[in-house]
Amino acid sequence: MIWVGNYTLNDIKNFAYKLLAEYSTISANIDLSLTNRVLESVNVHYFELAQKDKIASSVAISQFPIANMLGETFSYDTHTTTSVGYTAASAYAYYYECDGAHSVDILEGSSISTMTTLSTVTVTAASTFTVYRNFVTATVSSDYIKLNFYGDQEYRIRNAAFYPYTFGDSTAAIPSFKPYCEYALPSDYGDIKKVRYCVNGECGTLTDYRIDGGNLLISRGYSAEFFLDYWIIPSAVATATDVLLIKDRTALMIPYGVAGDILIGNGINVGQGQAFIAEYEKKRNSIDTSTEHGKQTINNSRRW
């Protein structure tokens, strides 16, 4: 949720025109060049003030990871020509990552000693860890499923997982199995404020997270509803009805900066322009930038 002020671009421009004593209710009477300069100046000061009197927003994240039927162990397993297998009963989907050429026989059977091949996946080349995920259809739902890896050169397997669900038959919905859960940052993200959590009636602030490559990373060991509180980068206001997201008292500082820019730029009344700029800077410097902080910890059952 983003704080939304009450003042529009048109309001701020009109306040600036009043300061310039050039205000008119008939827009045609205002020089087009002046109008364009005012719009540019409004956005310059808008962005500047948004960095000081920051605009807060928040997004909710529901993180309750589905358990891996193979256990919650993360490892890099290096193999060459010796085959290696992962087995679970009543599995419907699998996930793994691999960084080299390899083959995988997908087998099923009522016992681990007698299994038949359902299909084979062959990867001829992979220079980085690549994700592989898909569904398995066994003859009997309770049968064992096995991923049997083999190859003729060195390759590494990591984060293999089985899941007992069909996920609506959507391959993309099969969860990743990683030490962390990854969430794309909002498009208007500017900087982190904090990450909050709520679980079983307890709420607090989480500090065990990372921001990396445009994503928020939270350890898979946490199961909770999280809230990413962040400071936004606002979009430029362009049309008369666009609302400035900063607080009203902050938005009302902008006309002083705009009027100062125009008068100094015109070179007609530089002294008054400097007075407007001084008033703008005085108001800007008076902005209270303090923030609050709450509880800082949450138990993590499976740490990074």
C-alpha positions in Angstrom: 0.0 0.0 0.0 1.4 3.4 -1.0 0.7 6.7 0.8 -1.3 8.9 -1.6 -1.4 12.7 -1.1 -4.1 15.1 -2.1 -2.3 17.5 -4.3 -2.2 17.1 -8.1 0.3 18.4 -10.6 -2.2 21.1 -11.5 -2.5 22.2 -7.9 1.3 22.5 -7.5 1.6 24.4 -10.9 -1.1 26.8 -9.9 0.5 27.5 -6.5 3.8 28.2 -8.4 2.0 30.6 -10.8 0.5 32.5 -7.9 3.9 32.9 -6.4 5.1 34.2 -9.7 2.1 36.5 -10.0 1.5 34.9 -13.4 -1.5 32.8 -12.3 -4.4 32.7 -14.7 -7.4 30.4 -14.9 -7.1 30.5 -18.7 -4.2 28.2 -19.6 -3.9 29.8 -23.0 -2.7 32.9 -21.3 0.4 31.2 -19.9 3.4 31.0 -22.2 4.0 27.4 -23.4 7.7 27.6 -22.7 7.0 28.7 -19.1 4.6 25.8 -18.7 7.2 23.3 -19.9 9.8 24.7 -17.6 7.4 24.6 -14.6 6.6 21.0 -15.3 10.3 20.0 -15.4 11.0 22.0 -12.2 8.1 20.4 -10.4 9.5 16.9 -11.1 13.1 17.9 -10.2 11.9 19.0 -6.7 9.4 16.2 -6.4 12.2 13.6 -6.9 14.5 15.5 -4.5 11.8 15.7 -1.8 10.9 12.0 -2.3 14.5 11.1 -1.3 14.2 13.0 1.9 10.5 12.6 2.9 10.5 9.1 1.6 7.4 7.4 0.2 6.6 4.1 1.9 4.9 1.1 0.3 4.5 -2.6 1.3 3.9 -5.9 -0.3 2.8 -9.1 1.4 4.6 -12.4 0.9 3.2 -15.8 2.0 6.1 -18.2 2.7 5.2 -21.6 3.8 7.6 -23.9 1.9 6.5 -27.4 0.9 8.6 -30.0 2.5 11.1 -32.0 0.3 10.3 -35.7 0.5 14.1 -36.3 0.4 14.7 -34.1 3.4 15.8 -30.5 3.9 19.5 -31.0 3.0 21.3 -28.9 0.5 24.4 -30.3 -1.1 26.6 -30.4 -4.2 27.1 -34.0 -5.3 29.9 -34.5 -7.9 29.6 -37.6 -10.1 31.3 -39.0 -13.2 30.5 -42.5 -14.6 29.1 -44.0 -11.4 25.3 -43.8 -11.3 23.5 -42.2 -8.4 19.9 -42.3 -7.5 17.2 -40.4 -5.4 14.1 -42.4 -4.4 10.8 -41.6 -2.7 7.4 -43.3 -2.5 4.2 -41.6 -3.7 6.0 -38.7 -5.4 4.2 -36.8 -8.2 6.8 -34.2 -9.1 10.6 -33.7 -9.0 13.1 -30.9 -9.1 16.9 -30.8 -9.4 19.7 -28.6 -10.7 22.7 -29.9 -12.7 25.7 -28.2 -14.3 26.9 -30.8 -16.8 26.0 -33.3 -19.5 24.1 -36.2 -17.9 21.2 -38.6 -18.3 18.4 -39.4 -15.9 16.2 -42.5 -16.0 12.9 -42.0 -14.3 11.8 -45.3 -12.8 8.9 -46.6 -10.8 8.1 -49.8 -8.9 6.2 -51.3 -6.0 9.6 -52.0 -4.4 13.0 -50.4 -4.8 14.5 -53.7 -6.0 12.2 -54.1 -9.0 11.7 -50.9 -11.0 10.8 -50.1 -14.6 11.9 -47.1 -16.6 9.1 -44.6 -17.4 11.2 -42.2 -19.4 14.8 -40.8 -19.8 16.0 -37.3 -19.8 19.3 -36.7 -21.7 21.2 -33.4 -21.4 24.1 -33.0 -23.8 25.6 -29.8 -22.4 25.2 -27.4 -19.5 27.8 -24.8 -18.5 26.0 -23.5 -15.5 23.6 -25.0 -13.0 20.3 -25.5 -14.8 16.9 -26.2 -13.3 15.0 -29.4 -14.3 11.5 -30.1 -13.0 8.6 -32.2 -14.2 5.8 -34.6 -13.2 5.9 -38.4 -12.8 2.9 -40.6 -13.5 3.2 -43.9 -11.8 1.0 -46.9 -12.4 0.1 -47.0 -8.7 0.2 -43.8 -6.8 2.0 -45.4 -3.8 4.8 -46.8 -5.9 8.4 -45.7 -5.5 9.8 -43.2 -7.9 13.5 -43.0 -8.6 15.7 -40.5 -10.5 18.8 -42.5 -11.6 21.6 -40.2 -12.8 24.6 -41.3 -15.0 27.0 -39.9 -17.5 30.5 -40.2 -19.1 32.0 -37.0 -17.7 32.0 -35.0 -14.5 28.8 -33.3 -13.5 27.2 -31.9 -10.3 23.7 -32.4 -8.9 22.4 -30.1 -6.3 19.1 -29.5 -4.5 17.2 -32.6 -5.6 13.7 -32.8 -4.4 10.5 -34.8 -4.7 7.0 -33.5 -3.9 3.8 -35.4 -3.2 1.5 -33.0 -5.2 0.5 -32.3 -8.8 0.4 -28.5 -8.5 -2.5 -28.2 -10.9 -0.5 -30.0 -13.6 1.5 -26.8 -14.1 5.2 -27.5 -14.4 6.1 -23.9 -13.6 4.3 -24.3 -10.3 6.6 -27.1 -9.1 8.5 -25.3 -6.3 12.2 -24.6 -6.4 14.2 -26.3 -3.7 16.9 -23.8 -2.6 18.3 -22.6 0.8 16.3 -19.4 0.3 13.0 -18.4 -1.3 13.3 -15.7 -3.9 10.9 -12.8 -4.6 11.2 -10.2 -7.3 11.4 -6.6 -5.9 8.5 -4.3 -7.0 9.1 -2.2 -10.1 9.0 1.0 -8.1 11.4 -0.3 -5.4 14.0 2.3 -4.3 15.4 1.0 -1.1 14.6 -1.4 1.8 12.8 -0.1 4.9 12.4 -3.3 6.7 10.9 -6.8 6.5 8.2 -7.7 9.0 6.7 -11.1 9.8 3.5 -12.5 11.4 3.1 -16.1 12.4 0.9 -17.7 15.0 -0.2 -14.4 16.3 3.4 -13.1 16.8 4.7 -10.2 14.7 8.1 -8.6 14.5 10.9 -7.5 12.3 13.2 -9.8 10.4 16.8 -8.9 9.8 18.0 -12.3 8.3 17.3 -11.5 4.6 19.3 -10.5 1.5 18.7 -8.2 -1.4 20.5 -9.6 -4.4 20.1 -9.0 -8.2 16.7 -7.4 -7.9 15.3 -10.0 -5.6 14.5 -10.4 -1.9 15.9 -13.6 -0.5 14.5 -15.1 2.7 15.8 -18.3 4.2 13.6 -21.4 3.4 13.8 -22.2 7.1 11.2 -19.5 7.9 7.5 -20.2 7.6 5.5 -17.0 8.0 3.6 -14.2 6.3 6.2 -11.5 5.5 5.7 -7.9 4.6 8.4 -6.1 2.5 8.3 -2.5 3.6 10.3 -0.3 1.2 10.8 3.2 -0.1 9.6 3.8 -3.6 11.0 5.7 -6.5 8.0 7.7 -7.8 7.1 8.2 -11.4 7.2 11.7 -12.9 3.9 13.5 -12.8 2.9 14.5 -16.3 -0.8 15.2 -16.5 -2.9 17.7 -14.6 -4.7 15.1 -12.5 -1.6 13.1 -11.5 -1.4 13.0 -7.7 1.9 13.5 -5.9 2.6 10.6 -3.6 4.6 12.6 -1.0 2.8 14.1 2.1 0.8 17.2 1.5 2.9 19.4 3.7 6.0 18.3 1.6 4.2 18.8 -1.7 3.5 22.4 -0.7 7.3 23.1 -0.6 7.6 22.5 -4.3 6.0 25.8 -5.6 8.8 27.8 -3.7 11.5 25.8 -5.5 9.7 26.1 -8.9 9.1 29.8 -8.5 12.8 30.3 -7.5 14.0 28.3 -10.5 11.9 30.3 -13.0 12.8 33.8 -11.6 16.5 33.0 -11.4 16.4 31.4 -14.9 14.6 34.4 -16.4 17.2 36.7 -14.9 14.4 39.3 -14.2 14.1 39.1 -10.5 17.0 37.0 -9.3 16.8 38.4 -5.7 13.2 37.2 -5.3 14.1 33.9 -6.9 16.9 33.4 -4.5 14.5 34.2 -1.6 12.1 31.5 -2.9 14.9 29.0 -3.1 16.1 29.8 0.4 12.5 29.3 1.7 12.3 26.0 -0.2 15.6 24.8 1.3 14.6 25.9 4.8 11.4 23.9 4.5 13.2 20.9 2.9 15.8 20.8 5.7 13.0 20.8 8.3 11.7 17.5 7.2 11.8 14.8 10.0 13.6 11.7 8.6 13.4 9.6 11.7 12.0 6.1 11.4 10.8 3.5 13.9 12.2 0.0 14.6 10.5 -3.0 16.2 11.5 -6.5 17.2 14.5 -7.7 15.3 14.5 -11.6 15.5 12.6 -14.6 14.4 13.4 -18.3 15.0 14.8 -20.1 11.9 14.5 -23.9 11.9 16.9 -24.4 8.9 19.5 -21.7 8.7 21.6 -20.8 5.6 
